[in-house]
């Protein structure tokens, strides 16, 4: 008979969100927690994040979650005693004329949940980004506290702090199934036959969530899509520049500590379905051509720019491009997945909401109602969508 173990809370998945949940539970005094990670902490899609830190969202609860994340990142040295890779460069987003009204309305709503954001002029942006062509933009929003970070370092910091509080983390431990008895989750079974009993099971398995939970009769509406990233040598000394989100040509650029810049495509109208266990881990030729076209158009001052490297990761995308952080129809089973590209910046708030659900069954932050992220919203036809959609970029805002 396989050996058995027990933890009050078992977290399946030791990526960024699972580690954040473990840390947040320890902050609530729940330390009889076991994280089961099939590889190593942060070894899945966590390290593929582009790491943008912004609070610019038209969904109020998501903007509030990003604010919680920002506050945690700003205090990282104090909280974790280590560098998590957060660089507070600032964040600017520019829109064309059709999106000006919604940009301003979105900013007003963001301020209501604590976001520090303001409108700035093209002249202000030109001082920050002198290599950019700003003529097509009609308005800009500016978050001085925004920037970028390192999701892998952040996951490691969560995990170290959780361990120090008494949480157990077992790497190289692949979970085969959640054990359910009389419509209640009672633990998990590993592929080696080990059974771990639990009062609560938290599934934080990202792109692998849908097939993992399908045997339980739960259809988690997550599609997996490949997302390509290109690192560029700009060919010039940029100096300190902020993250720039261009909602005219639908791209984003952020600086990197090595003097390169990271390019990502914000046009998500056509997605590329992918297998998270078998996908091309670099940009393909078509994407490199797209990169050259978009970056060349927006940043003519780059001069002799060249591709330095590229990689790819996978988004776990829900129908409304917002996460599921929720209890499920199976008692004692909580899902935190479907982050749709938002996961890094909101991870501290995700951990806090998971801990709230475990301990209290509801959110402790009135700005972030647990009902917004409920599992049942899809079958109810009550999707979580922005009140201020941007033409061409509604999915990510």
N, C-alpha and C positions, 0 to 999 in steps of 0.2 A: 504494500500500500504506500502511495506517495506521502511524503512527509507533509505536515500542515503547519500553517503559521496563522497569525491574526493581527490585524491592525484596525483601529477604530475607523480610519479612513484609508482606503487604498486609492492611489492616483495612478492611472494607466497612462504612461507617457511622460518622459522627463525632458520634454522640450521647454521652450520659454514659458508657455502658459501653465504647464504642469508644475514647473519649478516655482512660478509665481504663486500658484495656488498653495503649494506646500509651505512657502514662506509666509503667506498671508494667514494660513491656518495656525502656524506657530505664533504669529502675532496676536491671534485671538485666544491663545492658550491651549490650542489643540495640537499636541505634539505626538500623539500615538498615531502617526501617519507613516505610510510606506509608499514611496514612489517606485514604480516598476518601469524601467526603461530598457528597451530591447537592445540598444546599442550603448551610447554614452550620452550624458546630459548635454543637450543642445546639439546632438549629432545629426538630427534630421533636417527639416527645412529651416530651423531657427537660424542657422548660419548663412542662409541664402537671403535673408532680409536686407532690403536696401537701407533700413534703419532711419527713415525720415521721422522727425519729431515735429508734429504740427497739431494744432487744435482746430483747424479750419474744417469744420463739418457742419452740414445743414441739419443733421440729426442731433437734437439737443443732448440726448443721453450719451452719444458717442463723443461729442465735443467735451462734455463733462468728464468722461472717462479719460480722454486725452489730457485734460488738465490735471487729473490725479496722477497720470503717468509722468507728466512734466515735473510736477512738484517732487515726485520721488527721484527722478533723474537728477534734478538740481541738488538734492540732498544726499546723493549717492555715497559720497565720501563719509559723511556723517553716519548714514544708516548702515552701510556695508563695510566701510573701512577700506575701500578699494576703488580703483578707477574702472568704471563700466563702459568707457569709451564715449561718453556723452560730450559733444562739442556744441556749445551754445552759439552758433554762428548767426542765428536769426533765420526767419523763413518768410519769403515773399511769394505771393501768388498774383499773377496778372491775368486779366480777362479782356476779351473784346467787347465791343458795344452791346451785342445781344445779351450779355451776362452781367452788365453793370448793376442793374436793379437788384438782381438776386444776390450778387456779391455783397451789396450794402445791407440787404435784409438779413442775409446769413450772418454777417458780422454783428449786427445788432442782437440777434438771437444768441450768438456765441457769448457776447458780453454778459447776457442775462444768467449764464451758468458759470461765469467766472473766468472766461477767456480774456486775456489782454491782447487786443487786436485793434489796429487803426488803419485808416486809409492814408496812403502816402502818394506823392506825385511821381511822375515819370522822371523828373529831375533827381528826386531822392534815389530812385532805383538806379539811375545812370551813374550816380556816385559809387554805389555798391558794385554794380556790374558794368563797368565801362566798355567791356568787350561785347555787350549785347545790343541787338537791334530792337528797340522798344517801340518803334513807330506803330505796329499793329495793335497795341494795347490801349484800352480806354480807361482802365482803373486798376489799382493795385491795393492789396491788403498786406499788412506787415505785422508779423509777430516777432518782437525783439527777443523773446525767450525761446523761440524755436531753434531747430538745428537738426542734428543727426546723432545716432549712437551705434553701438555694437550689440546686436541681439545675443550673440554667443557669450560675450563677456557678461552681459546682464543676466542671462540664464545661469551662468556659473555663480554669479554673486547671490542670486536668489537661493541656489542650491546650497552654497556654503553656509549662508545665514540660517537656512532651515535646518541643516545638519547640526549646527552649533546649538540650536534650540532643542534638539532631540529627535528630529525627524529622521527616519531611515530612508536611504536611497540605494536601491539595488540596480546596478547597471548590468547589461548582458542578460536581462531577465525578460524574455518575450512572453507576453500574455496571450494565451490561445483563446480564452473565452471568459465572459462574465457569467458567473453562476447565479441562476435565478430560481427561487423556490417560492411557489404560491404568489407570483407577481411581485416578488421582492428580491432585490439584489442582495446576495449573502456573501459574495466574495468573488474571487477569480481563480482560474486554473492556468498555470503556465504550461508552455510546450513541453517541459520536462516532467510534467505530471504533478508538480507541487501545487497544493491548494492553499490559498490565502483567504481566510475568512475576513469579513469586514461588516461594519454597520452601514457604511456608505462607500460606494464606488464612484470615483470621478474619472470620466473618460476624456482625456486631453490628447487625442491621437491625430489631430490635424487632418492631413490629406488621406489618412488611412481609416477615418472614422466610419464612413458609410458601410464598407464591407465588413468591418469589425462588428458593428452592431446589427447588421442585417439578420443574422441567425436568431436574434431575439424578437424578430418581428417589428423592429423599429426601422422605418425608412427615413434616414437622416438625409435631407435634400442637399447634399454637398457634391458638387462637381469639381474635378481636379483639372487645373489648367497650368500649362507651362508659362513661366514669365522669364524673359531674357533681360540680362543686365550687361552693359558694356562699360568698362573702365577706359577713360580717355586721357591721354597726355595732351593737354591743351596747347602745347608748343609755346606758351608764354607764361611768365610769372604772374599768377592771378592775385596773390596776396589774400587777405581775409575776405572771402565772399560768402553770402548767405545761400541757403538752399533756395532754388528758384523753380517754382511750379508754373509752367507756361500752359495756360488753358486756351491758347489760340492755336498753336500747332500740336498741343497735347503731348507734352514731354515734361520731365523733371530732371534737374541737374543738381547734384550736391557736391561740395568739395570733399576731399579725402585727406587724411593726415599725411599721405605721401606726396601731395602736390598734384595728384591726378583728380579727375572729376568722374562721378558716377552718373551714367545716363540711364533713364528708364522711360518707357513709353506709357503715356497716360491714355492712349486710345484703346479702349477695351471693348469696342463694338464687335470685334471678331476675336474669339478666343481659341486657344489651341488645347484641346483635351489631351491629357497626359496620364501615364502610369507613374506614380511617384516612386516606384521601385525600378523603373527603366525608362529614362528619358534622356535626351541629348543635353549634356551639362555644359553647353557653351552656346553662344549666339550663332545662329545660322547665317548664311550669306545674305539672305533677303533682309534679315534684321540689321545686319551691319550696313547694308545700303540705306535702310531707313534711318539708322543712326546718323550716318554721314549727311543725309539730306536734312534732317531736322536740326541737328546741331549746327551744321553749316549755315542754315537759314537764320537761326536765332542768335548765333554767336560768331558773326563774321570776324570778330577780332581775335579769334583763337589762332589764326594764321596757320602754322604748320602742325595742326593737330593730327594725332595718330592714335589708333586703337592700341591700348596697352594690354588688355586682357578682357575676357568675358566669362560669364557663367550663367547658369539658369537655375531656377527653383520652381516650386509649384505652389500656387494659391489653392486653398480649399474654399471654394466659392459657393455661397448660398444663393437662392433665387433673388433675394433683395440686397445682396452684397453686404450683409451685416451678420455678425456672429450669433451662434446659439450658445447661450450660457444659462442653463436651465435644468430644472428637475424634469424627469421624463415620466411617461405613463407607468414605468416600472419603479416602484417605491425604492428609495435608497440609491437610485442611479441618476447621476448628474452628468451632463455633457457640456463641455466647453470646447467648441470647435467651429469651423466655418468662418474663419477670421477674414477671409476675402482681401488680404493685403493690409488690413488695419492692425494686425496683432501686436507688433512691437510697441508702438507708441501707447497703446492702451493696456499693456500687460500688467502693470501694477494694479489697475482698477479691475481687470479680469480676475486676478488672484483674490482681491478683496471681495468681489461679488460671489465667487465660488465659496469662499469662507463664510460669507453671510448666509448663503443657501444651506450650507452644511449645518451651521450653528443655529440659525434663526428661521430658515425657510423663506427669508425675504431680504431685500436690499436694505442696508443701513443708510444709504445716501439717497435722499428724495430726488436728486437730480438724475439718478440712474435707476429708474424703476425696473425691477426684475422682469416685469411683464413685457417690456420692450424686446427682451432677448429670449422669450419663451419658445420652447420647441414646437408648440402647437400653432404658432401664428401662420404658418404656411398653409396648413390644411384649413385654417379658418379664413384664409384669404385676406388677412390683415397684416400686410407686409410693412416692415420698418423702412420707410423711405424718406429722403430729404424733403423738406418743405420748399427748398430753394434750389431746384435742379439747374445745373449748368448745361447748356447745349454742348453735346459731345462728350461730357465728362461726368454724367450723372452717377455712374456706378461708384466712383471713388470719393464722392463728396457728401 
